[in-house]
């Protein structure tokens, strides 16, 4: 039985359309400028399935490795980079569409700085935020590689630097309105801009999808009330079946009807529905959002919803109920774990001061018995984010260990995101790619280098010292006879087994 033969709600159809019908032409749209007539045909098929229950039509599968890409390369930009290729009079329609789409790519394509060799400082775009008056701060906060990480071009709108059709589409709409692409610029009325925010607030509601969908239908005036049915030439009476008044619209059904007024007043909100202002459902909905936008009132509403949910769950028999241990913070606390024989344990952390954009780094090297071998910390200039400070702490720690001859070590860190990037378990963030490259180069110089994530509670000493250096500044290195306050901090997460 296919999807078209299943009975799906509007929310289910929404998921199916987004996952299938709207996803299939994405690759073609990222390469070519599709015909307007083709886009309209796709929209008609989606609308036909959305509003009716017809069988879904099969789409086209686009394969990324095609002969077409090689033909276009050899014919139009052989020996020339794609961004520098031109478009002559005899160019095909397909190549002209690609050149038209290239304008969107050029608008937000920039260089990620590694070693800085191929980048032209004045001609190429390389600042994270091109349109700003704080270029000096951005340049100082740019993370560079010390071991020759190559530069690469990235897409500005994603953390990993990869191109996405969604971000490109939003940019293309703005460029079309400004006249950068297309025949002429298109304006945007203030009413359309205001309604865009209304739709975003509706889809951001933390409620089931079918409720969001129903609110959207009412705001678009396409709910199956009697006035809308008569407008669609359906032979029904226009009077409200509840109160008998003429004209059953969305506003009347939910706010003007006497039955609806009693319902609102009897609810925990105790709202007088006749006081709701608005000529249509959308304006009434916006009025309600403004009325209950205060924090204290929202807390009361959420508490009422939670109480109703708990009361509803008590009336149902749970399918399974697994035993859960009591929440005891002391029982969850873990201490420093000693490394294997012949291996040292290194803990580090980075702290970022948001006001001064400074980063404090700290690291500790301890033997298997827990005794301190080396420790250090410093404050390093400008820093963009906390993640950059944390990755910088690992790079500094590896260089420090390599310089002092600790070639077999386990590195523990409380940033799970940074550890996953180092291990290659997830895509790297653009701003720290240079640091991650250096970490991989340094790790190859060790006999043993293991990176492990630990919770913050197990890395308290490194975090406290890093925060200290981010505030005070300076640079310090200690051996096993460090200051008394340092040993007091280390005692927070180390317990030595005297036996």
C-alpha positions, 0 to 999 in steps of 0.5 A: 500500500503506497503513501497515496492510499494512506489517510493522512491529516494535514500535518501528516501531508505537510511532513510528506510534502517537505520530505519528498515532494519539496526535497526531490528537485533540490539538487537541480535547483542548486545548479540550474535556474528552473523554468517558471512554468516548471515551478508552477507545475510542481506547485500545482501537483503539491497543491492538488495533493495538499487540498485533495487526496489524489495519488502522488506523482513520481518525481525525478532522481538527479545524480550528482556525478553526470556527464553534463557537468563535464561537458559544461566545464569543457565547453564554457570554462575550460582552464578557467575557474567557475567563478571567473567564467563568462557567458557569451552570445552563443551560450545555451539556456542551461549555462545562462541559468547557472551563471544567473544562479552564480550571482547568489553564490558570489554574494555570500561566498567567502574565504576561511583563513588558514595559512592565508596564502591564496587570499587577496586581502583587498579583493577577496571576501574573508571577514566573517561579517562583511558589512560592519564597522568593526573590522579590526575586532573581527581581524583580531578574533580570526583564528589562524593555523600555525601548521599550514592549514590550507585556506578554502572557500565556504558558504557564509550562512552555515556553521560548517561552511557547506552550501544549502538550498534553503539559505540560498533561496532566502538570499535569492529572494532578497537579491531579486527585490534589490534588483541584483538578479532578475530584470528589475527590483521588486518591492515589499509592502509593509503588510506582507512583512508584518504577516511574515512575522505572524506566520513565523510565530504560528509555526514556532508554537510548542503545540502538536502539528495539527493545532498549528495547522488549524490555527494557520487555516483559520488565519488564512480564512480557509477553515471549513466554516459555513461562510467559506463553504458558501463562498465555495458554492456549497449549498449550506445555511449561513446561520451559526448552528450553535447560537442561530446568528447569521454569518458563521465565520472563524471570528464568530465561531471562536470569539463572537458566538455566545457559546464560545463566550461562555467557554472562554469565560469558564476556562482558566483564562477567564477571558471575555471573548467579546473584548477580543479586538480584530476584524479577522481571525489573524488580527484576533490571534495577534491581539491574544498573543499581545495580551498574554505576552507577559511572563507572569501570565504565560507561566500561569498558562503553562502551569494550567496546561501541565496540570491538565496534562498530568491529570490526563495521564493519570487516567491512562495506564502506562505501557511500561514504567522503568525504575528510575534512581532518585535524583541525588547530585552527590551520587552523580558526582565523579572524580578524577580517574587515573590513567594507565601505567606509563601514561599521563593525564592532561586536563584543560579548559578554555574560558571566554570573557564576553565583554573583553573578548578575551580567552583564558586557557589552563591545563594540568598534567598529572601522573597515574597517582594524581600528583601534579607534574606540570600546570600552566595558564594564560590569557590570549587576546581576542576570541570570537566564541567559547568554542574557539577558546576551548579548542585553543586550550587543547592546541596549547596543551598539546604543544606544551606536552610535546615541548616538555617530553610527555609523549603518552597522554590522555586528554580530558576535556568538557566540550563534547562538541570539540571532542567530536570534531577532533575525532571526526564524528561530526562536521567541523565549525568553520571558525576553528578549522585551523585549530582542529588542523593543528591539533591533528598535526600535533597528535601525530607527534605523540606515541599515544594521544587519546581524547576523551570527553568528561562532564564539567563537574569532573573538570572543575579545576581546569575550568576555575583556573581558566576563568581566573586567567580570563579575568586577571590575565598574564601567563604562568607555568608551574611544576609539581611545587605550585602555589598552595591555592593551585593545589587547593583547586586540584583537590576539588576533583582529585582523590588519591588512593593511598593504598 
